[in-house]
Amino acid sequence: MITIPWDVLLLGFVSGVAISALFFVGLNWGMRVALGSSKPTSVLLLSALCRIAILLGVGYLVTVFTASAWTAAGYAAGFFLVRFIAILWVGPAITPTLAQGEK
């Protein structure tokens, strides 16, 4: 039977939740800056590169320092939980309405 080291899994989960929250706050900030910028593509690219590098870098460091794949699993679970909450918070996209006569 597989034994799960709950302390290591919880460490990965907590760090995943914290960094993922920063990731999505950075996404919000980057979108706001890009919408007011004359070069939104450059802003979005730089924002994405920074956010992804930090997310993966912290995940790598946490996993290496604990030397356990359970930390990576907890980190990924934390990321997906925050992602799910962010999607629920934003809500569904507004569907466009069709003009009269269109199908």
GUDOPA-969599 format. One record per residue (C-alpha): residue number from 1; z, y, x. Coordinates in nm, 3 decimals, m for minus. Each point is the difference from the previous one (the first is absolute). Layout:
% GUDOPA-969599
(NUM, (Z, Y, X)),
...
***
This chain:
% GUDOPA-969599
(1, (0.000, 0.000, 0.000)),
(2, (m0.078, 0.350, 0.121)),
(3, (0.298, 0.220, 0.074)),
(4, (m0.057, 0.368, m0.064)),
(5, (0.182, 0.245, 0.228)),
(6, (0.092, 0.252, m0.270)),
(7, (0.128, 0.261, 0.243)),
(8, (m0.332, 0.014, 0.184)),
(9, (m0.198, m0.004, m0.324)),
(10, (0.214, 0.283, m0.138)),
(11, (m0.048, 0.204, 0.319)),
(12, (m0.376, m0.031, m0.037)),
(13, (0.015, 0.081, m0.370)),
(14, (0.215, 0.312, 0.043)),
(15, (m0.210, 0.131, 0.287)),
(16, (m0.316, m0.078, m0.197)),
(17, (0.125, 0.193, m0.302)),
(18, (0.099, 0.300, 0.214)),
(19, (m0.322, 0.023, 0.200)),
(20, (m0.215, m0.070, m0.306)),
(21, (0.170, 0.282, m0.189)),
(22, (m0.089, 0.229, 0.291)),
(23, (m0.353, m0.141, m0.005)),
(24, (m0.053, 0.097, m0.363)),
(25, (0.169, 0.338, 0.041)),
(26, (m0.243, 0.059, 0.287)),
(27, (m0.288, m0.107, m0.221)),
(28, (0.107, 0.253, m0.263)),
(29, (0.034, 0.276, 0.259)),
(30, (m0.336, m0.087, 0.162)),
(31, (m0.178, 0.010, m0.335)),
(32, (0.150, 0.339, m0.084)),
(33, (m0.099, 0.145, 0.337)),
(34, (m0.348, m0.153, m0.020)),
(35, (m0.063, 0.145, m0.346)),
(36, (0.070, 0.349, 0.132)),
(37, (m0.194, m0.047, 0.323)),
(38, (m0.354, 0.095, 0.086)),
(39, (m0.039, m0.336, 0.182)),
(40, (0.178, m0.255, m0.219)),
(41, (m0.159, m0.302, 0.169)),
(42, (0.153, 0.087, 0.336)),
(43, (0.342, 0.056, m0.154)),
(44, (m0.011, m0.327, m0.192)),
(45, (m0.118, m0.195, 0.304)),
(46, (0.272, 0.141, 0.224)),
(47, (0.263, m0.057, m0.269)),
(48, (m0.110, m0.360, m0.052)),
(49, (m0.005, m0.075, 0.373)),
(50, (0.351, 0.141, 0.049)),
(51, (0.147, m0.176, m0.303)),
(52, (m0.157, m0.335, 0.081)),
(53, (0.102, 0.019, 0.367)),
(54, (0.361, 0.077, m0.090)),
(55, (0.013, m0.271, m0.270)),
(56, (m0.141, m0.270, 0.226)),
(57, (0.187, 0.121, 0.308)),
(58, (0.341, m0.012, m0.164)),
(59, (m0.080, m0.337, m0.156)),
(60, (m0.100, m0.133, 0.341)),
(61, (0.314, 0.135, 0.169)),
(62, (0.235, m0.136, m0.264)),
(63, (m0.166, m0.341, 0.017)),
(64, (m0.002, m0.012, 0.380)),
(65, (0.365, 0.104, 0.035)),
(66, (0.118, m0.266, m0.242)),
(67, (m0.250, m0.263, 0.121)),
(68, (m0.036, m0.138, m0.351)),
(69, (m0.288, m0.028, m0.241)),
(70, (0.255, 0.041, m0.282)),
(71, (0.035, 0.364, 0.099)),
(72, (m0.373, 0.050, m0.044)),
(73, (0.018, m0.169, m0.340)),
(74, (0.283, 0.229, m0.108)),
(75, (m0.186, 0.303, 0.135)),
(76, (m0.313, m0.094, m0.196)),
(77, (0.206, m0.063, m0.315)),
(78, (0.159, 0.343, 0.037)),
(79, (m0.341, 0.162, 0.039)),
(80, (m0.140, m0.170, m0.309)),
(81, (0.307, 0.089, m0.206)),
(82, (m0.034, 0.369, 0.090)),
(83, (m0.375, m0.018, m0.063)),
(84, (0.060, m0.151, m0.343)),
(85, (0.253, 0.272, m0.087)),
(86, (m0.240, 0.270, 0.122)),
(87, (m0.279, m0.137, m0.217)),
(88, (0.229, m0.011, m0.304)),
(89, (0.119, 0.354, 0.074)),
(90, (m0.352, 0.143, 0.020)),
(91, (m0.104, m0.178, m0.317)),
(92, (m0.336, m0.128, m0.109)),
(93, (m0.314, 0.194, 0.078)),
(94, (m0.141, 0.201, m0.287)),
(95, (m0.310, m0.169, m0.132)),
(96, (m0.291, 0.231, m0.068)),
(97, (m0.106, 0.043, m0.358)),
(98, (m0.361, m0.043, m0.099)),
(99, (m0.194, 0.282, m0.155)),
(100, (m0.140, m0.050, m0.349)),
(101, (m0.301, m0.225, 0.001)),
(102, (0.082, m0.173, 0.333)),
(103, (0.082, m0.367, 0.022)),
***
